[in-house]
Amino acid sequence: MSSNIYIERVCQCCNSKFIARTTKTKYCSNKCSSRAYKHAARREKLEIAKIEASITGKIRTKVNFPELVGKELLTITEASALLNITHVTLRRWIKESRIISSKIGKKHLIRREYLDALIQ
């Protein structure tokens, strides 16, 4: 709805000056309005993804290397961090019998001596 008023405004998207005909106008053109909408939608999707990742725990945690010095048995996460490879590669090596692991329930445990032998 337009009126007889003319308000000088600054576009919230491109920061250019324009004349607004209503009091609610934020953008200078339909193009700027569309860009701002898409940017807000992207930002909202990223926030949702961050929340979902924190709930499911798929954000990788850093391994504390000083704690690994005295450990005799290592998990796949700790061993992959120590070897600087991904856990997928380590699982493939276990499947190919390049690394010997013991499986307790669903958890793989790898002896430190096997990893030291692999490195040398």
C-alpha positions as CSV (number, residue, x, y, z in Angstrom):
1,M,0.0,0.0,0.0
2,S,1.6,3.3,-1.0
3,S,0.8,6.7,0.2
4,N,1.7,10.3,-0.5
5,I,4.6,10.2,1.9
6,Y,8.2,10.0,0.8
7,I,10.8,8.7,3.4
8,E,14.5,8.6,2.6
9,R,15.8,5.2,3.8
10,V,19.0,3.1,3.6
11,C,18.6,-0.4,2.1
12,Q,19.4,-3.1,4.8
13,C,21.0,-5.3,2.1
14,C,23.1,-3.1,-0.2
15,N,23.3,0.0,2.0
16,S,22.2,2.3,-0.8
17,K,19.8,5.3,-0.2
18,F,16.3,5.1,-1.7
19,I,12.9,6.8,-1.3
20,A,10.4,4.6,0.5
21,R,6.6,5.1,0.0
22,T,5.6,3.2,3.1
23,T,6.9,3.2,6.7
24,K,7.7,-0.6,6.6
25,T,9.9,-0.7,3.6
26,K,13.4,-2.1,4.4
27,Y,14.9,-2.8,1.0
28,C,15.4,-0.7,-2.2
29,S,14.3,-3.4,-4.6
30,N,12.8,-6.9,-5.0
31,K,16.3,-8.2,-5.7
32,C,17.6,-6.9,-2.4
33,S,14.6,-8.3,-0.6
34,S,15.1,-11.7,-2.2
35,R,18.8,-11.7,-1.3
36,A,18.1,-10.9,2.4
37,Y,15.4,-13.6,2.6
38,K,17.8,-16.2,1.2
39,H,20.6,-15.1,3.5
40,A,18.2,-15.4,6.5
41,A,17.0,-18.8,5.4
42,R,20.6,-20.1,5.0
43,R,21.5,-18.8,8.5
44,E,18.5,-20.5,10.0
45,K,19.4,-23.8,8.3
46,L,23.0,-23.6,9.7
47,E,21.7,-22.9,13.2
48,I,19.4,-25.9,13.0
49,A,22.3,-28.1,11.7
50,K,24.6,-27.0,14.6
51,I,21.9,-27.8,17.1
52,E,21.3,-31.2,15.6
53,A,25.0,-32.0,15.5
54,S,25.4,-31.1,19.1
55,I,22.4,-33.3,20.1
56,T,23.6,-36.3,18.1
57,G,27.2,-35.8,19.1
58,K,28.7,-35.8,15.6
59,I,31.0,-33.0,16.3
60,R,34.5,-34.4,16.6
61,T,36.1,-34.1,19.9
62,K,39.8,-33.4,20.3
63,V,41.9,-36.2,21.9
64,N,44.1,-35.2,24.8
65,F,47.5,-36.6,23.8
66,P,49.2,-36.5,27.2
67,E,46.6,-38.9,28.5
68,L,47.5,-41.4,25.7
69,V,51.1,-41.8,26.8
70,G,50.5,-44.2,29.6
71,K,47.5,-46.1,28.1
72,E,48.1,-49.7,27.0
73,L,44.8,-50.2,25.2
74,L,43.4,-47.5,22.9
75,T,40.0,-47.1,21.3
76,I,39.6,-46.5,17.6
77,T,39.2,-42.7,18.1
78,E,42.4,-42.5,20.2
79,A,44.4,-44.7,17.9
80,S,43.2,-42.8,14.8
81,A,44.2,-39.5,16.4
82,L,47.6,-41.0,17.4
83,L,48.2,-42.2,13.8
84,N,46.8,-39.1,12.3
85,I,44.3,-41.0,10.1
86,T,40.5,-41.1,10.0
87,H,38.6,-43.7,12.0
88,V,37.2,-45.1,8.7
89,T,40.8,-45.9,7.5
90,L,41.6,-47.5,10.9
91,R,38.5,-49.7,10.7
92,R,39.4,-50.7,7.2
93,W,42.9,-51.6,8.3
94,I,41.4,-53.7,11.1
95,K,39.2,-55.5,8.6
96,E,42.2,-56.1,6.3
97,S,44.1,-57.5,9.4
98,R,46.8,-54.8,9.1
99,I,46.2,-54.0,12.7
100,I,45.2,-56.5,15.3
101,S,42.4,-55.5,17.6
102,S,40.3,-57.1,20.4
103,K,36.6,-56.6,20.3
104,I,34.7,-56.3,23.5
105,G,31.0,-56.1,22.7
106,K,30.9,-53.4,20.0
107,K,34.1,-51.7,21.1
108,H,37.5,-52.3,19.4
109,L,40.5,-52.0,21.6
110,I,44.0,-51.8,20.1
111,R,47.2,-52.6,21.9
112,R,49.7,-49.7,22.0
113,E,52.6,-52.1,21.0
114,Y,50.8,-52.9,17.7
115,L,50.6,-49.3,16.8
116,D,54.2,-48.7,17.7
117,A,55.2,-51.6,15.5
118,L,53.1,-50.3,12.7
119,I,54.8,-46.8,12.9
120,Q,58.3,-48.4,12.9
